[in-house]
């Protein structure tokens, strides 16, 4: 319905543009490029400061060049964030713990504040079409040579290495008006218009825009990253940007790379429904299942799939030995005259990363083999294949092991990176937590891709919201707050639940959670995986909402009987991925441990101390943990071999809340429970 509305608006806008362009300029009567100039204005919205005269012999300014390229090739328009202090510009982060702070969203150029072409210039710079310099010099004439460089970057992309020259590539397209020997002389407006129209006016040329989100994890609302003074993200801003693109570009695909519906309080409370409803409104075309899409029972997944107006994809997920009716291995869709095959593949180790009850009867077959089969089935049926791959560390390997995929959008890595060429394919990233949406513009010539541009659209706090999505979010948050704003305690200090803490070292919040488990069950030892701790708590009153934010997963409390050797093995496994920020890193109570990070994995643990003495390998201990760990989650297989003593119906949240009944005001400090020799940092 939404796409239909936008299609009507596009038709009206196109008709209006034609009326304006036809005979609009009074100085083109004898101009040999008149048809191209007027044709360009019919196909694009190049309104502005032109008046009745086009001024064909005048130099094209750098700002006008950016505006024309942006409109003609459907490139992103981005309003940068204005801040009152200097900051060095950032574009990517490859650490999953990275955050989008103000350095990602400020203007690239110092001289573009409040300029008419500011959004177009910023959009082209984010796509790396423009050179990164201190100033842009927006009103200076653009040279013939520089315009052709920009045009080449915008059509063929900046990441591919070509065997032929720029001139040969342009000759392939039959571009008219191109100077024979491009120089540093200013480019005239008539020649620029002629060149652009000879490309976009040819019916063989087509731009298809692909917008992609990844690892939203239920982040409906904006949030403030640690160390930043500014909010980032939110699905209302994401939806508004999608609206903006749809308004200008009818050849659009909107995709998601998994882990969208759950993992925040508001998302979990309503079992992902608000996220799916927002995705319906935004007009998603397909999404792949990630490992966290199995954080609720299979019946919830099925219900959300039926609620969705778009297909759920996973070529390698079977239920009771077959593909469920609501789950497709791939989706074929036509867009802009191009037929796309969209493949979905889910990490085949996903069963290790969710509650065992949620994946009963589910088999994750080899994701590489499933992708090969999907590609084989699509061969000859489609023009272009996109893989939505929620494969974590195997995203890179997909193009190495499976031929025939044109683009791979990777999920589960939580990174922001430039495109990476792998064999004949490209690996692209789309961030996390609704902090951005990625935009890929695919440029086709006679259904063969010429090249592409790629941008991360960071959803900064100055971007407008979609009022419909904003209303959905506010209603859900209001309903949640009514249930969760009861105060249960108070902390005098920050309770540190940052990923860079709970997954890499001792955390005062991890200590309190582990202490609460031991207090509830009178166990000897408590183990809490860092991946289950999702947020920090600032000093002040603690509400039920805060506790849900810290512990969003419905994990119950279980007590097992474990030998000292099994406890040792569990701790050794917990530190095996260090310095990687893995969720298996264990926070503890009742014991302390020391490890040497310079040693090989599974040979790092040096000591485990219980009651002031080394743990006894043959002695049996009462160990409390959550049922995710005792069920073998995060590959804690040694805990599955332990005798189960108590299986409560209490969630970790219940233990944490109960702890405040006896300890209404807390100020936990670090106690040396985890000691690291030769740490990474």
C-alpha positions in Angstrom: 0.0 0.0 0.0 2.8 2.4 0.9 4.7 1.7 -2.3 1.5 2.3 -4.3 1.1 5.7 -2.7 4.6 6.7 -3.4 4.3 5.5 -7.0 1.3 7.9 -7.5 3.3 10.7 -6.1 6.2 9.9 -8.4 3.9 10.0 -11.4 2.5 13.4 -10.4 6.0 14.7 -9.7 7.3 13.5 -13.1 4.4 15.1 -14.9 5.0 18.4 -13.1 8.7 18.2 -14.0 7.9 17.7 -17.7 5.6 20.7 -17.7 8.3 22.9 -16.1 11.1 21.6 -18.4 9.3 21.9 -21.7 10.4 25.2 -23.2 11.4 26.4 -19.7 14.7 27.9 -20.7 14.6 30.9 -23.1 18.3 30.7 -24.1 18.3 27.2 -25.7 16.6 27.9 -29.1 19.7 27.4 -31.2 21.6 25.2 -28.8 22.7 21.9 -30.2 22.4 20.3 -26.7 18.8 21.5 -26.2 17.2 18.1 -26.3 19.7 16.7 -23.9 19.3 19.6 -21.5 15.5 19.5 -21.5 15.6 15.7 -21.4 17.8 15.8 -18.3 15.3 18.1 -16.6 12.4 15.9 -17.5 14.0 12.9 -15.9 15.4 14.6 -12.8 14.4 17.3 -10.4 17.2 19.9 -11.0 15.3 22.8 -9.7 17.0 25.6 -7.9 18.7 28.9 -8.9 18.3 28.6 -12.7 15.5 31.0 -13.4 14.4 31.3 -17.1 17.9 31.0 -18.5 20.0 27.8 -18.4 23.2 29.6 -19.2 24.6 26.7 -21.3 28.1 28.2 -21.8 28.6 29.1 -18.2 30.9 26.9 -16.0 29.2 24.3 -13.9 30.1 24.8 -10.2 31.3 22.1 -8.0 28.1 22.4 -5.9 25.9 22.1 -9.0 27.9 19.1 -10.2 27.3 17.3 -6.9 23.6 18.2 -7.1 23.2 17.0 -10.7 25.0 13.7 -10.1 23.0 13.1 -6.9 19.7 13.6 -8.7 20.6 11.8 -11.9 22.1 8.7 -10.3 19.8 8.6 -7.2 22.6 9.0 -4.8 22.1 9.6 -1.0 21.3 13.0 0.4 22.6 13.3 4.0 22.1 16.2 6.4 25.2 16.2 8.7 25.0 17.0 12.4 26.2 20.4 13.5 28.3 20.4 16.7 30.1 23.2 18.5 33.5 21.6 18.7 36.0 20.2 16.2 36.1 16.4 15.7 38.0 14.2 13.4 35.8 12.5 10.8 35.2 8.7 11.1 33.7 6.4 8.5 34.1 2.8 9.7 34.8 0.6 12.6 35.8 -3.1 12.5 35.5 -3.8 16.2 32.0 -5.2 17.1 32.3 -3.0 20.3 32.5 0.2 18.2 29.9 2.9 18.4 28.6 5.6 16.2 29.5 8.8 17.9 29.5 12.4 16.5 32.7 11.8 14.5 30.6 9.7 12.1 27.8 12.2 11.5 29.6 15.6 11.3 30.1 17.3 7.9 33.0 16.1 5.8 33.9 19.6 4.7 34.4 22.7 6.9 32.9 25.2 4.4 29.5 23.5 3.8 27.6 24.7 6.8 24.0 25.6 5.8 24.7 25.6 2.1 22.0 24.8 -0.4 23.8 21.8 -1.8 25.0 20.5 1.6 23.0 17.3 1.7 24.1 16.3 -1.9 27.7 17.0 -1.2 27.7 15.1 2.1 26.0 12.1 0.4 28.5 12.0 -2.4 31.4 12.2 0.1 30.0 9.3 2.2 29.8 7.2 -1.1 33.5 8.2 -1.6 32.7 9.7 -5.0 34.3 13.0 -4.0 37.8 13.5 -2.7 38.1 14.0 1.1 39.7 17.5 1.6 39.4 20.1 4.3 37.1 22.3 2.2 34.9 21.6 -0.8 34.9 25.1 -2.5 31.3 24.6 -3.5 31.0 27.7 -5.7 34.2 27.2 -7.7 33.9 25.9 -11.3 34.5 22.1 -11.7 37.1 21.1 -14.3 36.4 18.7 -17.1 38.8 16.3 -15.7 37.4 16.3 -12.2 33.8 16.0 -13.3 34.7 12.9 -15.3 36.4 11.4 -12.2 33.3 12.0 -10.2 31.1 10.6 -12.9 33.3 7.5 -13.2 33.2 7.0 -9.4 29.4 7.4 -9.4 28.8 4.9 -12.2 31.6 2.3 -11.9 32.3 2.7 -8.2 35.5 3.4 -6.3 36.3 -0.1 -5.0 36.6 -2.1 -8.2 40.0 -2.2 -10.1 39.4 -2.1 -13.9 41.7 -3.3 -16.7 40.5 -0.6 -19.1 40.8 3.1 -18.9 38.1 5.6 -17.8 37.8 6.8 -21.4 37.2 3.2 -22.6 34.6 2.7 -19.9 32.8 5.9 -21.0 33.1 4.9 -24.6 31.3 1.6 -23.7 28.3 3.7 -22.7 28.5 5.9 -25.7 28.5 9.1 -23.7 27.9 12.2 -25.8 29.5 15.6 -25.1 32.6 14.3 -23.4 35.6 16.4 -24.1 38.1 14.6 -26.4 41.0 15.6 -24.1 39.6 16.4 -20.7 41.6 19.1 -19.1 41.7 21.4 -16.0 39.5 23.9 -17.9 36.0 24.5 -16.5 33.3 22.2 -17.7 30.3 24.0 -19.3 26.8 23.4 -18.1 25.7 22.2 -21.5 28.4 19.6 -21.8 27.7 18.3 -18.3 24.0 18.0 -19.1 24.7 16.3 -22.4 26.9 13.7 -20.7 24.5 12.9 -18.0 21.5 12.7 -20.2 23.3 10.4 -22.7 23.6 8.0 -19.8 20.4 8.2 -17.8 18.3 8.9 -20.9 19.3 5.6 -22.5 16.7 2.9 -21.7 19.5 0.4 -21.3 20.7 2.2 -18.1 19.0 1.5 -14.8 19.9 2.4 -11.2 18.5 0.0 -8.6 18.9 1.1 -4.9 19.3 -1.5 -2.2 18.7 -0.4 1.4 19.8 -2.9 4.1 19.5 -3.1 7.8 21.3 -5.6 10.1 21.2 -6.8 13.7 18.5 -4.3 14.8 18.0 -6.4 18.0 14.8 -4.6 18.8 16.3 -1.1 19.0 13.1 0.8 18.3 14.3 3.9 20.0 17.4 6.1 19.6 20.2 5.6 22.2 23.2 7.4 23.4 26.5 5.5 22.9 29.0 5.4 25.7 31.3 8.4 25.4 29.0 10.4 23.1 26.9 13.4 23.8 24.5 12.6 21.0 21.7 10.1 20.3 21.9 7.8 17.4 19.5 5.5 15.6 15.9 4.5 16.0 13.5 2.9 13.6 11.4 6.1 13.2 14.5 7.8 11.6 15.3 4.8 9.5 11.7 4.7 8.2 11.8 8.4 7.4 15.0 7.9 5.4 13.5 5.0 3.5 10.5 7.2 2.7 12.8 9.9 1.3 14.6 7.4 -1.0 11.3 5.9 -2.1 10.0 9.4 -3.0 12.9 9.8 -5.5 13.7 6.3 -6.5 11.0 3.7 -7.5 13.6 1.0 -8.3 14.2 0.1 -4.6 14.8 -3.0 -2.6 14.6 -3.0 1.2 16.2 -6.0 3.0 17.3 -7.1 6.5 20.2 -9.4 7.5 18.6 -10.9 10.6 18.3 -10.5 14.4 15.7 -7.8 14.0 12.7 -8.4 16.3 14.0 -9.0 19.8 16.5 -8.2 22.6 15.4 -4.9 24.0 12.7 -4.6 26.8 10.0 -3.2 24.5 10.7 -5.7 21.8 10.8 -8.7 24.1 7.8 -7.7 26.1 5.7 -7.9 22.9 7.7 -10.8 21.5 9.0 -8.8 18.5 5.6 -7.7 17.2 6.3 -3.9 17.2 9.4 -4.4 15.1 7.6 -6.6 12.5 4.7 -4.0 12.3 7.2 -1.2 11.7 9.0 -3.3 9.0 5.6 -3.9 7.3 5.0 -0.1 7.2 8.5 0.5 5.8 7.8 -2.0 3.0 10.6 -4.6 3.5 11.0 -7.0 0.7 12.7 -9.8 2.6 14.7 -10.7 5.7 16.9 -13.6 6.7 16.8 -15.4 10.0 19.7 -14.7 12.4 20.6 -16.8 15.4 18.7 -14.4 17.7 15.5 -14.9 15.7 15.3 -18.1 17.7 15.4 -16.4 21.1 11.7 -17.2 21.6 9.9 -20.4 21.0 9.3 -21.6 17.4 5.6 -20.7 17.7 6.6 -17.0 18.2 8.8 -17.1 15.1 6.0 -18.6 13.1 3.5 -16.0 14.3 5.8 -13.1 13.4 6.4 -14.6 10.0 2.7 -14.8 9.3 2.3 -11.2 10.6 5.0 -10.0 8.2 4.1 -8.7 4.7 7.5 -9.9 3.5 9.1 -13.4 3.3 11.4 -14.8 6.0 14.4 -16.5 4.4 16.7 -19.3 5.5 17.9 -21.9 3.0 19.4 -24.1 5.7 16.8 -24.1 8.5 14.6 -27.2 8.7 11.8 -28.0 11.1 11.2 -31.7 11.6 13.3 -32.4 8.5 11.7 -30.0 6.0 11.4 -26.3 5.2 8.5 -24.8 7.2 5.8 -23.4 5.0 6.5 -19.8 6.2 10.3 -20.0 5.5 11.7 -19.8 2.0 15.3 -20.6 0.9 15.2 -17.7 -1.5 12.9 -15.0 -3.0 12.7 -13.9 -6.6 11.7 -10.2 -7.1 11.7 -7.9 -10.1 12.9 -4.3 -9.5 13.6 -1.7 -12.1 13.4 -4.2 -14.9 16.1 -6.4 -13.2 15.2 -9.8 -11.8 16.8 -10.4 -8.4 17.3 -13.6 -6.5 17.6 -13.0 -2.8 19.1 -16.0 -0.8 18.9 -16.3 2.9 21.4 -18.3 5.0 21.6 -18.7 8.7 24.7 -19.6 10.8 24.6 -23.4 11.0 25.8 -23.2 14.6 22.8 -21.1 15.7 21.5 -23.8 18.0 24.5 -23.2 20.3 23.5 -19.5 20.8 19.9 -19.7 22.0 17.9 -21.7 24.5 17.7 -25.4 23.7 13.9 -25.4 24.0 13.6 -22.8 21.3 15.3 -25.0 18.7 13.7 -28.4 19.5 13.1 -30.2 16.2 15.1 -27.6 14.3 18.1 -28.6 12.2 20.6 -26.1 10.8 22.2 -27.8 7.8 25.5 -26.7 6.4 25.1 -23.1 5.4 27.6 -23.3 2.5 25.9 -26.3 0.9 22.5 -24.8 1.3 23.7 -21.6 -0.4 25.2 -23.6 -3.3 21.8 -25.4 -3.8 19.9 -22.1 -3.7 22.3 -20.6 -6.3 21.9 -23.6 -8.5 18.1 -23.3 -8.4 18.3 -19.6 -9.3 20.7 -20.0 -12.2 19.1 -18.9 -15.4 16.0 -17.5 -13.6 17.5 -14.2 -12.4 19.9 -11.4 -13.5 21.5 -10.7 -10.1 21.9 -12.7 -6.9 22.1 -11.2 -3.4 22.9 -13.3 -0.3 21.6 -12.2 3.0 24.1 -14.1 5.2 23.8 -14.1 9.0 26.9 -16.2 9.3 29.1 -14.2 11.7 32.7 -15.1 11.0 31.8 -17.2 8.0 30.4 -14.2 6.0 33.9 -13.8 4.4 34.0 -17.5 3.5 30.6 -17.6 1.7 31.9 -16.0 -1.6 35.1 -18.2 -1.4 33.1 -21.4 -1.1 30.0 -20.6 -3.2 30.2 -19.3 -6.7 27.6 -17.2 -8.5 26.7 -14.7 -5.7 27.0 -11.1 -6.8 26.6 -9.3 -3.4 26.8 -10.7 0.2 25.3 -8.6 3.0 26.8 -9.9 6.2 25.1 -10.1 9.5 26.1 -11.0 13.1 29.4 -9.2 13.0 28.2 -5.8 14.2 30.7 -3.8 12.2 30.8 -0.8 9.9 33.2 -1.4 7.0 33.8 -0.5 3.4 33.0 -3.0 0.7 35.4 -5.9 0.4 36.0 -7.8 -2.9 36.1 -11.6 -2.3 36.6 -13.6 -5.5 33.9 -12.3 -7.9 31.6 -11.1 -5.2 31.4 -8.2 -2.7 30.9 -8.4 1.1 29.0 -5.4 2.5 28.2 -4.5 6.1 25.1 -2.7 7.5 26.0 -2.0 11.2 23.8 -2.9 14.2 21.1 -1.7 16.6 19.3 0.5 14.0 22.2 3.0 14.1 22.4 3.1 10.3 21.0 1.7 7.1 23.3 0.9 4.2 22.6 2.2 0.7 23.9 0.4 -2.4 23.2 1.9 -5.8 23.6 -0.8 -8.5 24.1 0.7 -11.9 23.0 -1.6 -14.7 23.5 -1.4 -18.5 21.3 -3.7 -20.5 20.8 -5.8 -17.3 24.6 -6.2 -16.7 25.9 -4.4 -13.7 28.5 -1.7 -14.5 29.4 -0.9 -10.9 28.0 0.3 -7.6 28.3 2.9 -4.9 27.9 2.1 -1.3 27.2 4.3 1.7 26.4 4.0 5.4 23.5 6.3 6.3 24.1 7.0 10.0 20.8 7.9 11.7 21.9 11.0 13.6 19.7 12.8 16.1 19.1 15.8 13.7 17.3 13.5 11.2 13.5 13.7 11.1 11.3 10.9 12.3 8.5 9.1 10.5 5.5 10.1 12.6 3.7 6.8 12.0 6.6 4.8 13.3 7.1 7.2 16.1 3.5 6.6 17.2 4.0 2.8 17.1 7.1 3.1 19.2 5.6 5.5 21.7 2.5 3.3 22.2 4.7 0.2 22.8 7.0 2.1 25.2 4.1 3.6 27.1 2.6 0.1 27.5 5.9 -1.2 28.7 6.6 1.6 31.1 3.2 1.1 32.8 4.5 -2.4 33.8 8.1 -1.7 34.4 8.6 1.6 36.2 8.4 0.2 39.7 11.5 1.0 41.7 13.2 -2.0 43.3 16.5 -0.5 44.6 19.2 2.0 44.2 22.9 2.0 43.1 25.4 4.6 44.2 27.8 3.8 41.4 27.6 3.0 37.7 26.9 -0.7 37.1 29.1 -1.4 34.1 27.4 -3.7 31.6 29.3 -2.5 28.5 30.2 -5.2 26.0 33.8 -4.1 26.3 33.7 -4.9 30.0 31.4 -7.9 30.6 32.9 -9.9 27.7 36.6 -9.1 28.4 37.1 -8.5 32.2 35.6 -8.3 35.6 32.5 -6.2 35.8 30.9 -4.8 39.0 27.5 -5.5 37.4 28.5 -9.0 36.5 29.6 -9.5 40.1 26.2 -8.4 41.5 24.3 -10.6 39.1 26.4 -13.6 39.9 26.1 -12.8 43.6 22.3 -12.6 43.2 22.2 -16.1 41.7 24.3 -17.5 44.5 22.1 -15.7 47.1 18.9 -17.1 45.7 20.1 -20.7 45.6 22.8 -21.0 48.3 25.1 -22.4 45.7 28.9 -22.6 46.2 29.7 -21.0 42.8 27.9 -18.8 40.3 28.7 -18.5 36.6 27.2 -15.8 34.4 28.0 -15.4 30.7 28.9 -11.9 29.7 26.8 -12.1 26.6 23.7 -12.3 28.7 24.4 -8.9 30.3 23.2 -6.3 27.8 23.3 -2.8 29.3 24.8 -0.6 32.0 22.8 1.0 34.8 23.6 4.6 35.8 23.7 5.7 39.4 20.3 6.3 41.0 17.0 4.4 41.4 16.8 1.0 39.8 13.5 0.1 38.2 12.1 -3.2 36.9 12.7 -1.7 33.4 16.4 -1.4 34.2 16.6 -5.0 35.2 14.8 -6.1 32.0 17.3 -3.9 30.0 20.3 -5.6 31.7 18.8 -9.1 31.5 16.4 -9.2 28.5 16.6 -13.0 27.9 14.1 -15.4 29.5 16.8 -17.6 31.0 15.9 -19.5 34.1 18.0 -20.3 37.2 19.5 -23.9 37.4 21.7 -25.5 40.0 24.0 -28.4 39.0 26.5 -30.5 40.7 29.9 -30.0 39.0 33.4 -31.3 39.8 36.2 -28.8 40.2 37.6 -30.1 36.9 34.3 -29.2 35.2 34.3 -25.7 36.7 37.9 -25.3 35.5 37.0 -26.4 32.0 34.0 -24.0 31.9 36.2 -21.1 32.9 38.9 -22.2 30.4 36.2 -22.2 27.7 35.0 -18.8 28.8 38.3 -17.2 28.1 39.2 -19.1 24.9 38.0 -16.3 22.5 39.8 -13.5 24.4 40.6 -10.8 23.2 37.6 -11.3 21.1 34.5 -9.9 22.9 32.7 -13.2 23.0 29.5 -13.7 25.0 31.0 -16.9 26.6 33.3 -14.9 28.9 32.2 -15.7 32.4 31.5 -13.4 35.3 31.7 -15.2 38.6 30.8 -15.4 42.3 32.2 -17.7 45.0 35.5 -18.1 43.1 38.2 -16.0 41.5 40.4 -16.9 38.6 43.6 -15.9 36.9 44.6 -16.4 33.2 47.5 -15.6 31.0 46.2 -14.1 27.7 49.5 -14.7 25.9 49.0 -18.5 26.0 47.1 -20.6 23.5 43.4 -21.0 24.0 42.4 -23.8 26.4 45.9 -23.5 28.0 45.4 -20.0 29.6 43.8 -20.7 33.0 46.4 -20.5 35.7 44.4 -20.7 38.9 40.9 -21.0 40.3 40.5 -20.0 44.0 37.5 -21.1 46.1 37.3 -20.1 49.8 40.9 -18.9 49.7 42.4 -22.1 48.4 42.8 -23.7 44.9 39.7 -25.5 43.7 39.8 -29.2 44.1 39.5 -31.1 40.8 37.7 -34.1 42.2 35.5 -32.3 44.7 31.8 -31.7 43.9 30.4 -28.2 44.0 26.9 -26.7 43.8 27.1 -24.4 40.7 24.3 -22.1 39.7 24.0 -20.7 36.2 21.3 -20.0 33.7 19.6 -22.7 31.7 21.3 -21.4 28.5 24.7 -22.4 29.9 23.7 -25.6 31.6 22.0 -26.6 28.4 25.2 -26.3 26.5 24.7 -22.8 25.0 27.9 -21.0 23.8 29.4 -24.6 23.6 29.6 -25.1 27.4 29.3 -28.8 26.8 31.0 -29.7 30.1 28.0 -28.3 31.9 25.6 -30.6 30.1 27.4 -33.5 31.8 26.7 -32.2 35.3 24.0 -33.6 37.5 21.1 -31.3 37.7 20.1 -30.5 41.3 17.5 -27.8 41.0 15.6 -26.4 38.0 13.7 -23.3 39.1 11.0 -21.4 37.3 12.7 -18.2 38.2 14.3 -16.0 35.6 17.7 -14.3 36.1 15.7 -11.1 36.4 13.9 -12.5 39.4 17.1 -13.4 41.2 18.5 -9.9 40.5 15.2 -8.2 41.7 15.1 -10.4 44.8 18.7 -9.4 45.7 17.5 -5.8 46.2 15.0 -6.9 48.9 18.0 -7.6 51.2 20.3 -5.1 49.6 18.2 -2.0 48.7 21.2 0.3 48.2 24.3 -1.0 46.6 27.7 0.4 45.5 29.6 -2.6 44.2 33.3 -2.3 43.4 35.8 -4.5 41.5 37.1 -7.2 43.8 39.8 -9.0 41.8 37.6 -11.9 40.9 39.2 -12.0 37.4 42.9 -11.4 37.0 44.5 -11.2 33.5 48.2 -11.5 32.9 49.4 -10.0 29.6 46.1 -8.5 28.7 45.3 -7.4 25.2 45.0 -3.7 26.1 
